[in-house]
Amino acid sequence: MSKSKTLYCCDACGASSPKWQGQCPGCGAWNTLVESVAESPRAAGSRFQSLAPTAKLQKLAEIEAKEAERIPTGIAEFDRPLGGGLIAGGVVLIGGDPGIGKSTLLLQALASLSERQHALYISGEESGEQIVLRARRLGITAGRLQLLAEINLEKILAILQSERPQIVVVDSIQTLWSEQLASAPGSVAQVRECAAQLTRLAKQLAITVILVGHVTKEGALAGPRVLEHIVDTVLYFEGDAHSSFRLIRACKNRFGAVNELGVFAMTERGLKGVSNPSALFLSQHEKDVPGACILVTQEGTRPLLVEIQALVDPAHGNPRRLTVGLDAQRLAMLLAVLHRHAGIVCFDQDVFINAVGGVRINEPAADLAILLAIVSSLKNRALPEKLIVFGEVGLAGEIRPAPRGQERLKEAAKLGFTHALVPKANLPRQPIPGMHAIGVSRIGEAVSRGQEIEG
């Protein structure tokens, strides 16, 4: 018998090397090469099958397609990032920190789906008894939900082909292993192969598959990046360990919009959807305080009101710039714009910025709210309580419009806000009842108008 050939595969990117070295030749990461057994071309090729029975050339106009029917999970805040529900044959990958509530949410969703769908929960981390105990703690009674504690891929595929369930949850993809590979469960090759085989079967049999993925200490999904390219939808479970609130964000969705956000509250009975998430991100102050500004941000199709807090204090040594939930590099740029185009100096001040509620804001429409919060803290003068702000700030000091400005203003008016400081291009064409919008075009004008508004 010939000796099997060994390769060293990178845990981060999946690149291979014939010998071990400290740095990966593919992505440059250090100490990520792990020894594995190389496969023969014949053995590898025998597992690759087409998703379609026959492949032929077709014209785009000749292909008949219909809208995919959505399968509601019974949890509205979970359906939102999914694009309205699950899709038959769709593959969803959900990742998050350990203990954040991934298994809890999926067990709740499957319990609801099992009443009208053939649902199967496959666990590679817990036994059936542990899952039953968790269901009892959550008050879940799902007599029709089927459980399977198994990590062997070939056995799982055989059961799926014989039972033909409609909804399958695999918790988690890192625990599965295939007999075709000699590497250990959780390795790059095993994760890639197991995900590819499950995806192929899901497409062929129209089975909805939800994969649970581990995350690294940096917060990214563990395993090869190709895992995110294989699946149809990628969801990230976010939340602070010290808070009871959880967020589910869609980072990729072939059947819906990305950056949609689902908001949950962790209770003794599991995760409960939050119907008015803006209330979570607004602090309750007894009176107006300096350094607080209300931003209307857009998460997918949902406008959210988030309080931006700033603290500006004289620096003792090198000035510090710290942000929580916002981009620190963009803060440095905004401070330079504030100095150059509004004449407000912060080079000798410590600047701390926080987005209340643990939400992460990535859109540039938060620029104007950040700068007004900084000016409010620096001058120790509070902004009006019923004022909302949004707008992007350019390097030339101009205020650029934000997308979906009308929806942001209507959401703020619905929650009782009476004044808005927005880019001129976002001024409403028709008056919004109860809302007085003020348009600005330069950062200096925005600073002066914000201080003139009476609460």
Secondary structure as GFF3:
##gff-version 3
##sequence-region A 1 455
A	DSSP	beta_strand	6	10	.	.	.	ID=ss1
A	DSSP	beta_strand	16	17	.	.	.	ID=ss2
A	DSSP	beta_strand	33	37	.	.	.	ID=ss3
A	DSSP	alpha_helix	41	45	.	.	.	ID=ss4
A	DSSP	three_ten_helix	60	62	.	.	.	ID=ss5
A	DSSP	beta_strand	70	71	.	.	.	ID=ss6
A	DSSP	alpha_helix	76	82	.	.	.	ID=ss7
A	DSSP	beta_strand	86	87	.	.	.	ID=ss8
A	DSSP	beta_strand	91	96	.	.	.	ID=ss9
A	DSSP	alpha_helix	102	113	.	.	.	ID=ss10
A	DSSP	beta_strand	119	123	.	.	.	ID=ss11
A	DSSP	alpha_helix	128	138	.	.	.	ID=ss12
A	DSSP	beta_strand	146	149	.	.	.	ID=ss13
A	DSSP	alpha_helix	153	163	.	.	.	ID=ss14
A	DSSP	beta_strand	167	171	.	.	.	ID=ss15
A	DSSP	three_ten_helix	173	175	.	.	.	ID=ss16
A	DSSP	alpha_helix	188	205	.	.	.	ID=ss17
A	DSSP	beta_strand	208	213	.	.	.	ID=ss18
A	DSSP	alpha_helix	226	230	.	.	.	ID=ss19
A	DSSP	beta_strand	233	239	.	.	.	ID=ss20
A	DSSP	beta_strand	245	253	.	.	.	ID=ss21
A	DSSP	beta_strand	261	267	.	.	.	ID=ss22
A	DSSP	beta_strand	270	273	.	.	.	ID=ss23
A	DSSP	three_ten_helix	277	281	.	.	.	ID=ss24
A	DSSP	beta_strand	292	299	.	.	.	ID=ss25
A	DSSP	beta_strand	302	314	.	.	.	ID=ss26
A	DSSP	beta_strand	321	324	.	.	.	ID=ss27
A	DSSP	alpha_helix	328	342	.	.	.	ID=ss28
A	DSSP	beta_strand	349	355	.	.	.	ID=ss29
A	DSSP	three_ten_helix	356	358	.	.	.	ID=ss30
A	DSSP	three_ten_helix	364	366	.	.	.	ID=ss31
A	DSSP	alpha_helix	367	379	.	.	.	ID=ss32
A	DSSP	beta_strand	387	389	.	.	.	ID=ss33
A	DSSP	beta_strand	392	393	.	.	.	ID=ss34
A	DSSP	beta_strand	399	400	.	.	.	ID=ss35
A	DSSP	alpha_helix	405	414	.	.	.	ID=ss36
A	DSSP	beta_strand	419	423	.	.	.	ID=ss37
A	DSSP	three_ten_helix	424	426	.	.	.	ID=ss38
A	DSSP	beta_strand	436	440	.	.	.	ID=ss39
A	DSSP	alpha_helix	443	452	.	.	.	ID=ss40
###
